[in-house]
Amino acid sequence: MINDRVLKDWDLLVGIFWTRLSTPTGTSASGSVEEIEKHIAAGKPATAYISNTPVALNSIDLAQYEAKKFRKW
């Protein structure tokens, strides 16, 4: 729904992440990643800030935390 209604009108995308990406979509690691990929594919600028603030690993979803490997973009 976001892709169809909002993303097409955005000029700039800024993603801010800490311990989670968001829910997987089936075609992408998460809805957030899918939005970033579509925005970049449309030739629009995008940036992502990923916090390095320490977190107690027993308090988070480790699969979500590990999914931040998209930093390599």
C-alpha positions in Angstrom: 0.0 0.0 0.0 2.8 2.4 0.8 4.5 1.7 -2.5 1.4 2.5 -4.5 0.1 5.5 -2.5 3.1 7.3 -1.1 6.4 6.2 -2.4 5.7 7.4 -5.9 5.4 11.0 -4.6 8.5 11.0 -2.4 11.5 13.0 -3.6 14.0 11.8 -0.9 13.9 8.7 1.3 15.6 8.6 4.7 15.6 5.3 6.6 16.5 5.2 10.3 17.1 1.8 11.9 18.4 0.4 15.1 17.6 -3.3 15.9 14.9 -4.1 13.3 14.2 -3.6 9.6 10.5 -4.4 9.6 8.4 -7.3 8.5 9.6 -9.4 5.5 7.4 -9.0 2.4 8.1 -12.3 0.7 10.0 -10.6 -2.1 12.4 -8.6 0.1 14.1 -8.8 3.5 11.5 -6.2 4.8 9.0 -3.6 3.7 11.5 -0.9 4.5 14.2 -2.6 2.4 11.7 -3.0 -0.5 10.7 0.7 -0.3 14.4 1.7 -0.4 15.1 -0.6 -3.3 12.1 0.8 -5.3 13.1 4.4 -4.5 16.6 3.9 -5.7 15.4 2.0 -8.8 13.3 5.1 -9.6 16.5 7.1 -9.7 15.6 9.0 -6.5 18.1 9.6 -3.7 17.9 7.5 -0.6 20.0 7.3 2.6 19.9 5.0 5.6 21.1 5.7 9.2 21.8 2.6 11.2 22.3 3.2 14.9 25.3 1.5 16.5 23.9 2.2 20.0 24.5 -0.9 22.2 21.6 -3.2 22.9 21.0 -6.2 25.1 20.9 -9.0 22.5 18.5 -11.1 24.7 15.9 -8.3 24.4 15.6 -8.3 20.6 14.7 -10.4 17.6 18.1 -11.7 16.4 16.9 -12.5 12.9 15.9 -8.8 12.5 19.1 -7.6 14.0 21.2 -9.8 11.7 19.1 -8.6 8.7 20.9 -5.3 8.9 23.5 -6.8 6.6 22.0 -4.6 3.8 24.5 -2.0 5.1 26.7 -3.1 2.2 24.5 -1.1 -0.2 
